[in-house]
Amino acid sequence: MSTAVDEILSAGVRECDSCLESTWAMVNGLRMHARVGTHLAPPTAKPVVLVHGVGVSSRYLIPTAERLAPHFRVFAPDLPGFGRSERPPRLLDVPGLADALAAWMTRAGPGRAALLGNSMGCQVIIDLAARYPELVERAVLLGPTVDPQARGLLRQIGRGALDLLREPLSYWPLLAADYLIAGPIWTIRTLQKGVEDPLTAKLPRVRAPVLVLRGTRDPIAPRRWVVELARRLPHGRWAEVPGSAHIPNYTAPDALLRIVRPFLDQ
């Protein structure tokens, strides 16, 4: 990867070298990158895998990863085609991304773990939990997509634009840089795959405990949808992060930690 791209990826969020380090692994013929923080927590600490949304990378998960790192063994991979991970020869839909995550967890990550995802990363986790239950100990879904009442590419883009106006300006260059790396066409086509994904049909097959969260100002994941999603899960519950919009993992990591840590500790 070029120096210019590395500089873009390094901008916008301070990455604490003492908390997280970059690792690479060959998984299914693709070079995958992950941010890993394992040395601050005890060796017996529970592993937690963080899963990013569409277009972005694990970079915007760094604030939450740093706060989890003293208590859990933290892993935040870049899914294929995003961030520093290699792009696959063909576009991956939600099951394809879940397959890649399962392979990475098995071959280069912690194996069975708790998972925390944001936005479309929640869809990847649901698919993973439904088809690879042995890998998912429990899950946190933060700002899950796609609300059935906004099932359409243009409606999702519109909600995303509205959310961007509610996020801090410091997030804008980070988002733009990650979208530039992934490419706008690749990002939009992946988002379309997320819109087409039959998420609700998979929910009865998820046997792990699941905590569904949203920021109280999140236009992408309204309360009605979060409550419905938690109700449809066999072992679901829901809560809200006060004052934040779609990405509390970036904007409110301390408030998020206060909610998710007791759940992850169980």
Protein Blocks (a to p, Z undefined) as FASTA:
>chain_A
ZZklmmmmmgoiacdfklpccddddeehiacdddddfklpcfkbccddddddehiafklm
mmmmmmmmmmmccdddddehiajbccdfbdcdfklmmmmmmmmmmmmmnmjaddddehjl
mmmmmmmmmmmmmlmmbdcdehiacdfklgcfklmmmmmmmmmmmpcfklmmmmmmmmmm
nopklmmmmmmmmmmpcfklmmmmpmbdcdddddfklcklgfklmmmmmmmpmbbcdddd
ehiaflmmlmmmmlmmmmmmmmmmZZ
